[in-house]
Amino acid sequence: MPDTLPTPAARTALIIGATGNFGGHVLAALVKRGWTVRALARDPVAAARKAGQRMPVDWIAGDAMTGADVLAAARGCDVIVHAANPPGYKNWRGLAVPMLANTIAAAKAVGARIVFPGNVYNFAPDAGEAIAEDAPQRPVTRKGAIRVEMEASLRAATQAGARVLIVRAGDFFGPASPNGIHSWLFSRRKGRVTAVQAPGPADVAHAFAYLPDLAETTARLLEREVDLAPFEVFHARGHVLGGAQGLAESVRRVTGQPRLPITAFPYPLIYALAPFVELFRELIEMRYLWRKPIALSNAKLVAFLGEEPHTPLDAAVRATLSDMGCLDEAAPVAGARPVMA
């Protein structure tokens, strides 16, 4: 690796999964810092329309499942943000693993660092509320085992000259994230939140990651490239709340509905329909995350950056609800970071 690196304004990133939750927010954070950003999409016009972004992004036609497409898009890039996920949680092994393999091959060929969003699926239910980066990874679910396998392939790639940055966090929520956890925890009717569903007990700690904060964290880490090891993992703590209850209390404050119902998650219906709906089978498999307290320690991140970017909970929830069209006013909130320029 060279002793000096290009300034952020001269650096180029390829985003794979730019219309998704993590990819879209990291894209915005890097553009804000003057990066040149490319985004791979099967239909660039439709992807740009879906992203709704008014920023200088070079949308490139290609498929993350096609190695040649990924390599062509990655030429000249310093970073590849691998934020692609199988749609609807379908065929995880058949899609997620080969997509990542294509990114790894391209990164090794062009000398780019891979950025990969990690999650807590890698850890056992008794891993605790302050999981460190070097904690044992003992998944208890099929998807957790696949995530461990994917991270192992990233670590192995660093032995062949690749560089990797894994940023691990809890459940995503925030504006411009239609697939965030709020999309299925918040019940809505006619533009108003009518209830918040609780998938687990209120006294069980659960980690939530506000996406603008996570993107800010990722961008700051990338600005410290010269200080990063070939294989780096950082944990972001985010908001650790008492299950969905803590999120619901914030929604009550933000919407001015102190009696907003907190309802039980409809697990009986989910179990009944699971044989026919793959997403429901995934929800059942991951139910343990709401029954046991699992959260991450950000000690390494704070020591490295000096702080973890952290928007106050009510400001984060307000920005999320405003983006969903669930508030009467759409005024920006102090402390919330806009996603789109």
N, C-alpha and C positions, 0 to 999 in steps of 0.2 A: 504494500500500500504506500502511495507517495507520502512524503513528509508534510506536504501542504495540500489542501483540498480547495476546490473552487468555492468562492463565496456563495451563499444561498441564492443570490440573484443569478448566478451563472450555472446553477445546478438544475438537473432535469430529473423528474420523477415520472414513472409510468404507474398508473392506477389500474389495477384489475379488479373490477367490482365497484366502479365509480358511482353507480346509481344506488348502491346499497348504503346501509347505515354507517359503518366505519369508513368505507372508502370515500363516500361523498363528503364527510366532514373533514377527513385528512386532506382531500383535494382542496377544499376551501382554505384550510389552514396554511397549506403550502403556497397556494396562489397569493394569499395575503402577504406572505413573506418574500415574494418576488421570484419564486421558483418557476421554471418552465414545466408545465404539467401536460402529460399526455394521458388519454384514457382509452382503454381498449373496449370495444363494444361490437356485437354482431351487427347491430343497426345503429350507426353513429347518430343519425338524425333523430331517431326515436329516443335514443339514450339522452341526447342533449336536451330534448324536449322534456323528458321525464325528470331530469336533474333540475331543470328550471333555472339554470345558472347563467348569470350575465358576467362571465369572466373569461379570460383568455385561456381556453382549454383546447388542446388539439385532439379531437376525437378521431380515433383510428379504427377502421373496420377490421375485425378479426375475432377469433373464437379462442377463449382460454383453454379449450380442449384440443387445440391444434398447436403443436409445438412451434411450427414454423411461423405462425401468426404472432405468437408471444415473442419469439426471438426478433422478428422484424421490428416490432413495436418497441422493443427494449434497447435497440442499438443506440448508443450515445447516452444512455440513462445512467445516473448515479444511484438511483433507488428504484426498486420495484415494490409497490405496496400491494400485497396479495390479500385482497379483501373479498374474493369471490366465494360464494356459498351456493350449493345446489338449491334451486328454487323449491319452496314448499317442503324442505327437508327430505326430498325424495332422492333415493339412490346415492346416499352419502359416500359410500366407499367407491362406487363406480364413477363418481364425478369429482368429488373433492380431492381425492388422492391423486388422480392423473393431472388435474389442473395445477396442483402444487408442484408436481414433478416437472411440468413444463416451465413453471416459473423458476424453479431451481436450475434447470438446464440453461435457461436464458441468462440468469444472473451470473452463473459461472462463466458463460461465454463472453459477457460484456463487462464483467467486473463490478456489478451493481450490488448494493446491500438490499436484502429482502426485509420488508417490514411485514410482520404477521400478527394479527390480533388473536391473542390467546384468551381462554376463558377458564372457568373453575371446574369444567367437566373432568379434567385430568386427575382430580383429587378425590380421596375417599370421603364418605359422609362424616367421618370423625376427624377430619383434617384440622378443624378449629376455625377461630375467627381472626387469626393473624398468620396466614400461610405465607411463608417466605419463598423466594425464588428457587431455593435449593431443596424445598420440601419433597419427600418421596411422592411420585405420581402413581397412584393406585386406583385407577378408574373402576367403577362398578357397573358401568353401562356400556352398551355397544358403541355409542357415539363417542363416549369418553375414551375408549380404547383406540378408536380411529384418530382422535385428536392427539393422543400420546404418540401414536405411530407417525403422524404428520410432523410433530415437533422433533421426533427422533431423526426423521429424514432431513430436517433442516440442520440439526446439529451435525449430522454426518456430512452434509454438504460443505460445512466450514472446513472439514479436513481436506477438501478438494479445492480450496481457494475461495469459496463463497463467504459472504458476511451476512449475518442475520441479526435482526432486532425483533424480539417478541415483546409486545406490550399486552399484559394480561389484565383483565378487568371483569367486573360483574355484569349483570344484565343491562343491556343498552336501553336508554331512553333519551328523548330530546326532540327538538324541532327537526324537520326535514328527515324524519326517520319513520316511514310508514310501517316498518316491520319491527319497531322497537317494542319493548315489553308493554308499554302503555297502550299499544293498539289492541291488546286483548285483555288487559286488566281493567280498562276504563269502559264502562257501558255508556253509550251516548244515544240521545234522541233529540232531533231537531236542533242540533248544534249546541247541546248542553250535556254535561256529564250528569248522568242519573244515578250512578253507583260505581263503586270500586270493588272489584272482586278480590277476595283473599284466598290464595291457593294453599295457605298454611297458617299455623298459629301465629298470633301477634307477638309472642315472646321469643320467636326464633329469628336471630339476626340474618339478614339477607343483604347482599351487596348489589348496589345499583350504580351504573356508570353513566354519567351525563356526557353525551357524545361530544359536544363542543369542548369540554374539559379534556376528554381523552385525546381528541385531535390536537389540541394545544400541547398536551404532554408529548405526543409523538413528534410533533414538529420541533419542539425544544430539544428533544433527545437527538434528532437528526442534525440539528445545528452543532451538536457536540461530537460529530463523527470522529474527529481525531482522538477523542478520549474513549471511544467505544471499543470493546474487545471484538474479535471476529464473531463470537456468539454471545449475545447479550439478551438477558431477560429482565424486564422491570415489571413490578406489580403496582397497579394503581388501586388505591383503596376506594375511591369514589364516595358514595353515600351508603353507609351501613345502617340499615333501618330495621325496625321490628316487623319483618315480613312486609306484606302489602299495607298493613295498618299504618306504618309510618308514612308511606306514600299517600295513603288516603287522607290522613290528617292534614298534610300539606295541601292536597286538592281542596279540602274543606275550607282551609284558610284563604286560598287563592281565589276560589269561586264565591266566597262569602256564603257558603252553605254548611253551617256548623252541624246540621243533621243529615248530611249526605249519607245515604246507606252504604254500609260495608257488608257485602253479601258473600256467601260461601261460593267458592268456585264450583261450577257444575260438573264435578267429577263423575257422578253417576251417568250423566249423558255422554261425557267423554269416553268412559269405559264402554258404554253400549255401542258407540259409533266407531270405536277404535279399529275394529276389524275392517272397516271400509275407508277410513281416513288416516293416511300415514302421519299427518301432523298430530293427530290425537294420540297415536301410539308414541310419538316422540314426547309429548307432554306427560304421558303416564310414566315413561322411562325416567324423565328428569324430575319427577315429583319429589324425590328425596331432597332436592335442593331447598325446598320449602319446609321440610320437616326437621332438618339439622342446621345448626348455625355454621355457615361457611363464608369466610371473608378473607381478604388479602391484606398483608402487611406492606405498607409503602415505605418502609425504613430505607431501603436501598435507593429508591427513587428520590426521596427527600434529601438524602445525603449527596446524591449526584447533582440534582437540579437546585437544591436549596428549598424547594417547596413542591407540592403537588397542586397544579391548577385546580381550583375548586370554587365553583359557582354555588352560592347559598341555595339550599334546597328549594325554598319557595320561589326564588327567582328562576331556577331551572324548571320547576313545574309550570310556572306562569308562561315561560317561553314555549314550553311544549304544548300547553293547552291553547295558547294563542295560535300556534302553527296549525293545530287541529281545528281551529275555528270554534273553540268552545268557550271563548270569553267575549263579553260584550265590547270590551275595549282591546285594542291591539297595540297599545303603546309599549315601547321597549322598557325593560326593567333594569335598574342599576345592577350591575354584576353579571348580567347575562350577556353572552357573546353572540352576535349575529352569525349565522351560518353562511348566508349568501351575501355577496357584496352588492 
